[in-house]
Amino acid sequence: MRASERVYGVLREEIVSWRLRPGAVLSEVEQAERLGVSRTPLREALGRLAADGLAVVGKGRTLVVSDLQAADVRHLFELREALEVQAARLAARRADAAVFAALREEFAVAPALLSASDPDRRAYYDLVARLDAAVDAAMDSPYLRRSLASLRTHVARARRLSRDNPDRLVRAAHEHLLIVEAIAEGNETLAAQATAVHLRASLATVLHSLSQPAGDGPEREGAPEARHERQPVDDGHEHDDGHEHEHIREPADEHDHVREPADEHDLTERASTPAQQQPLGAAR
């Protein structure tokens, strides 16, 4: 993998995870030294970050990490309304039912993955990531898929504003189950409505976190710009781990999608009901 690609993945992950915070200066000299690369690949990586909207020109024409305010989050979720709800509709229309039937079985027991024995909740987030991938494949829409890929980078960053809320995570797992059931059954309307209900809850959670004191936000300790330690980026091909940087797992509690459905109250009640009380083949 090219050095510029690898540097881009490292910096993007650090921005999304808030290890590089809004306003952090992305100095070519400092970052090239820290990452152990020449300035040419570093410059290419910074150009891609700017194109992504993750970096902007600050004072003295130096690139800095872009800010993220409540208005930005609302704008992100407005676009998600257009994209994710349509993605759910298309997935329900075109999906291989067997794929989502298998996911349905996993999401039926997903709350059990949210245990104290796995504080990072990796198993749960892996399951959500597989649902994202299944929807992407099922909708069979290359242009929509590319649009979602670009958007998800910013949404992953916004999600980091949300503090882990165990109750919210359990509710999100039930909401995921409802979405998966609808897609497995080919019910486009319910898939879109369940997605909309879930995304509104996700937005409310993020906005609530934004309203809290700054000290309650994402973990800020150990930010790279404060450590000055060298983090080499291999130029070779023998350790090609770029895929994990190119597709960062969203460590949030939601699989997001928004539009106010007419029967939102009913859907919310269904999503809040424990999975074991919802027959998987229940009529809609």
C-alpha positions as CSV (number, residue, x, y, z in Angstrom):
1,M,0.0,0.0,0.0
2,R,1.2,3.5,-0.9
3,A,2.5,5.6,2.0
4,S,0.0,8.4,1.3
5,E,-2.9,5.9,1.6
6,R,-1.6,4.5,4.8
7,V,-1.1,8.0,6.3
8,Y,-4.5,9.1,5.2
9,G,-6.1,6.1,7.0
10,V,-4.2,6.8,10.2
11,L,-5.0,10.5,10.3
12,R,-8.6,9.9,9.4
13,E,-9.1,7.4,12.2
14,E,-7.5,9.8,14.7
15,I,-9.8,12.6,13.6
16,V,-12.9,10.3,13.7
17,S,-12.0,9.0,17.1
18,W,-11.3,12.5,18.4
19,R,-7.7,11.8,19.2
20,L,-7.0,14.7,16.9
21,R,-9.5,17.3,18.0
22,P,-11.2,20.1,16.2
23,G,-8.7,22.9,15.6
24,A,-5.7,20.7,15.9
25,V,-3.0,21.9,13.5
26,L,-2.0,19.4,10.8
27,S,1.5,20.7,10.3
28,E,3.3,18.9,7.4
29,V,6.6,18.9,9.2
30,E,5.3,17.7,12.6
31,Q,2.9,15.1,11.2
32,A,5.5,13.7,8.7
33,E,8.0,13.4,11.6
34,R,5.4,11.8,13.9
35,L,4.3,9.3,11.2
36,G,7.7,8.6,9.9
37,V,7.1,9.5,6.2
38,S,8.3,12.2,3.8
39,R,6.3,15.3,3.3
40,T,5.1,14.3,-0.2
41,P,2.8,11.4,0.9
42,L,1.8,13.4,3.9
43,R,0.8,16.3,1.7
44,E,-1.3,14.0,-0.5
45,A,-3.0,12.6,2.6
46,L,-3.8,16.0,3.9
47,G,-5.3,16.9,0.6
48,R,-7.7,14.0,0.8
49,L,-8.7,14.9,4.3
50,A,-9.5,18.4,3.1
51,A,-11.6,17.0,0.3
52,D,-13.4,14.9,2.8
53,G,-14.2,17.9,4.9
54,L,-12.3,16.6,7.9
55,A,-9.6,19.4,7.6
56,V,-10.0,23.0,6.7
57,V,-7.6,25.9,6.1
58,G,-6.9,27.8,9.3
59,K,-4.9,30.9,10.2
60,G,-1.7,31.2,8.2
61,R,-3.1,28.8,5.5
62,T,-2.3,25.9,7.8
63,L,-4.7,22.9,7.7
64,V,-6.5,22.2,10.9
65,V,-9.1,19.6,11.9
66,S,-12.5,20.8,11.1
67,D,-15.1,21.6,13.8
68,L,-18.3,19.7,14.5
69,Q,-21.2,21.6,16.0
70,A,-24.9,20.7,16.7
71,A,-25.9,22.4,13.4
72,D,-23.4,20.1,11.6
73,V,-24.9,17.1,13.2
74,R,-28.4,18.1,12.2
75,H,-27.2,18.6,8.6
76,L,-25.6,15.2,8.6
77,F,-28.8,13.5,9.7
78,E,-30.9,15.4,7.2
79,L,-28.8,13.8,4.5
80,R,-29.0,10.5,6.2
81,E,-32.8,10.8,6.0
82,A,-32.6,10.9,2.3
83,L,-30.0,8.2,1.9
84,E,-30.5,5.6,4.7
85,V,-34.3,5.4,4.5
86,Q,-34.0,4.8,0.7
87,A,-31.3,2.2,1.3
88,A,-33.6,0.3,3.7
89,R,-36.4,0.4,1.1
90,L,-34.1,-0.9,-1.7
91,A,-32.7,-3.6,0.6
92,A,-36.1,-4.9,1.5
93,R,-37.0,-4.9,-2.2
94,R,-33.9,-6.7,-3.5
95,A,-32.3,-8.6,-0.6
96,D,-31.6,-12.2,-0.3
97,A,-34.1,-13.1,2.5
98,A,-31.8,-15.8,3.8
99,V,-29.0,-13.3,4.5
100,F,-31.3,-11.1,6.7
101,A,-33.0,-14.1,8.3
102,A,-29.6,-15.1,9.6
103,L,-28.9,-11.6,10.8
104,R,-32.3,-11.6,12.5
105,E,-31.3,-14.6,14.6
106,E,-28.2,-12.8,15.7
107,F,-29.9,-9.5,16.5
108,A,-32.6,-11.4,18.5
109,V,-29.8,-12.1,21.1
110,A,-27.8,-8.9,20.5
111,P,-28.6,-7.4,23.9
112,A,-26.6,-10.2,25.4
113,L,-23.5,-8.9,23.6
114,L,-23.8,-5.6,25.6
115,S,-22.3,-6.9,28.8
116,A,-19.7,-5.7,31.2
117,S,-17.4,-8.5,30.2
118,D,-16.9,-6.7,26.8
119,P,-16.6,-3.0,27.7
120,D,-15.6,-2.2,24.2
121,R,-18.7,-4.0,22.8
122,R,-16.7,-5.2,19.9
123,A,-19.0,-8.2,19.2
124,Y,-22.0,-5.9,19.1
125,Y,-20.3,-3.3,16.9
126,D,-19.1,-6.0,14.6
127,L,-22.7,-7.2,14.2
128,V,-23.9,-3.7,13.4
129,A,-21.1,-3.3,10.8
130,R,-22.1,-6.6,9.2
131,L,-25.7,-5.2,9.0
132,D,-24.4,-2.1,7.3
133,A,-22.5,-4.2,4.8
134,A,-25.5,-6.4,4.1
135,V,-27.7,-3.4,3.4
136,D,-25.1,-2.0,1.1
137,A,-24.9,-5.2,-0.8
138,A,-28.6,-5.8,-0.9
139,M,-29.6,-2.4,-2.2
140,D,-27.4,-2.9,-5.3
141,S,-27.0,0.8,-5.9
142,P,-23.4,1.8,-6.6
143,Y,-24.0,5.6,-6.5
144,L,-26.0,5.4,-3.3
145,R,-23.3,3.2,-1.8
146,R,-20.6,5.6,-2.6
147,S,-22.6,8.5,-1.1
148,L,-23.2,6.6,2.1
149,A,-19.5,5.7,2.4
150,S,-18.6,9.4,2.3
151,L,-21.3,10.3,4.8
152,R,-20.4,7.6,7.2
153,T,-17.0,9.0,7.9
154,H,-18.6,12.2,9.3
155,V,-21.4,10.3,11.1
156,A,-18.8,8.1,12.8
157,R,-17.1,11.2,14.1
158,A,-20.4,12.6,15.4
159,R,-21.3,9.4,17.1
160,R,-18.1,9.7,19.2
161,L,-19.8,12.6,20.9
162,S,-22.3,10.2,22.5
163,R,-21.3,8.7,25.7
164,D,-22.0,5.0,26.1
165,N,-25.5,4.7,27.4
166,P,-26.3,1.1,28.3
167,D,-30.1,1.6,28.2
168,R,-29.8,3.3,24.8
169,L,-27.6,0.6,23.4
170,V,-30.2,-2.1,24.4
171,R,-33.0,-0.1,22.8
172,A,-30.8,0.4,19.6
173,A,-30.3,-3.4,19.5
174,H,-34.1,-3.9,19.5
175,E,-34.5,-1.2,16.8
176,H,-31.9,-3.0,14.7
177,L,-33.9,-6.2,15.1
178,L,-37.1,-4.5,13.8
179,I,-35.2,-3.2,10.7
180,V,-33.7,-6.6,10.0
181,E,-37.0,-8.3,10.3
182,A,-38.7,-5.9,7.9
183,I,-35.9,-6.4,5.3
184,A,-36.0,-10.2,5.7
185,E,-39.7,-10.1,5.0
186,G,-39.4,-7.8,2.1
187,N,-41.6,-5.1,3.8
188,E,-40.3,-1.9,2.2
189,T,-42.6,0.4,4.2
190,L,-41.8,-1.0,7.6
191,A,-38.1,-1.1,6.8
192,A,-38.1,2.6,6.0
193,Q,-40.3,3.5,9.0
194,A,-38.3,1.4,11.4
195,T,-35.1,3.0,10.1
196,A,-36.6,6.5,10.5
197,V,-37.6,5.8,14.1
198,H,-34.1,4.5,14.9
199,L,-32.3,7.4,13.3
200,R,-34.4,10.0,15.2
201,A,-33.4,8.3,18.5
202,S,-29.8,8.3,17.4
203,L,-29.9,12.0,16.5
204,A,-31.5,12.9,19.9
205,T,-28.7,11.0,21.7
206,V,-26.0,12.8,19.9
207,L,-27.6,16.2,20.4
208,H,-28.0,15.5,24.0
209,S,-24.4,14.7,24.4
210,L,-23.5,17.9,22.6
211,S,-25.5,19.9,25.2
212,Q,-23.5,18.4,28.1
213,P,-20.3,20.0,29.6
214,A,-17.2,19.7,27.4
215,G,-15.6,17.4,30.0
216,D,-18.2,14.8,29.4
217,G,-17.4,14.4,25.7
218,P,-15.2,11.8,23.9
219,E,-12.0,10.6,25.6
220,R,-9.4,13.3,24.9
221,E,-6.4,12.0,26.7
222,G,-3.4,10.8,24.8
223,A,-4.1,12.9,21.7
224,P,-1.3,12.5,19.2
225,E,-0.6,16.2,19.0
226,A,0.2,16.2,22.7
227,R,2.5,13.2,22.8
228,H,5.2,14.0,20.2
229,E,6.0,10.3,19.8
230,R,7.0,8.9,16.4
231,Q,4.4,6.5,14.9
232,P,6.0,5.0,11.8
233,V,3.9,4.3,8.8
234,D,5.3,1.4,6.7
235,D,5.7,2.2,3.0
236,G,5.9,-1.5,2.1
237,H,3.3,-4.0,1.0
238,E,3.9,-6.9,3.3
239,H,1.7,-5.5,6.1
240,D,-1.3,-4.3,4.0
241,D,-3.7,-3.3,6.8
242,G,-5.1,-0.3,4.9
243,H,-8.6,-1.9,4.7
244,E,-9.2,-1.3,8.4
245,H,-8.4,2.3,8.0
246,E,-10.3,2.7,4.8
247,H,-13.4,1.3,6.5
248,I,-13.3,2.4,10.1
249,R,-15.7,0.6,12.3
250,E,-18.2,2.9,13.7
251,P,-18.1,2.4,17.4
252,A,-21.5,3.9,17.9
253,D,-24.6,2.4,19.3
254,E,-26.7,2.8,16.2
255,H,-27.3,1.7,12.6
256,D,-28.8,4.9,11.5
257,H,-31.4,6.0,9.0
258,V,-34.7,9.6,9.3
259,R,-38.2,10.5,8.4
260,E,-41.2,10.9,10.7
261,P,-43.4,7.9,10.0
262,A,-47.1,8.2,10.5
263,D,-47.1,5.4,13.1
264,E,-43.8,6.3,14.9
265,H,-45.3,5.8,18.3
266,D,-46.3,2.3,17.5
267,L,-42.9,1.5,16.0
268,T,-41.1,2.9,19.0
269,E,-43.1,0.7,21.3
270,R,-42.2,-2.3,19.2
271,A,-38.6,-1.4,19.1
272,S,-38.6,-1.1,22.9
273,T,-40.1,-4.6,23.5
274,P,-37.5,-7.2,24.5
275,A,-36.5,-9.3,21.5
276,Q,-37.7,-12.6,23.1
277,Q,-41.2,-11.2,23.3
278,Q,-41.3,-10.4,19.5
279,P,-42.1,-13.5,17.5
280,L,-39.6,-13.4,14.6
281,G,-42.3,-14.2,12.1
282,A,-44.9,-11.9,13.6
283,A,-47.2,-10.3,11.1
284,R,-46.8,-6.6,10.4
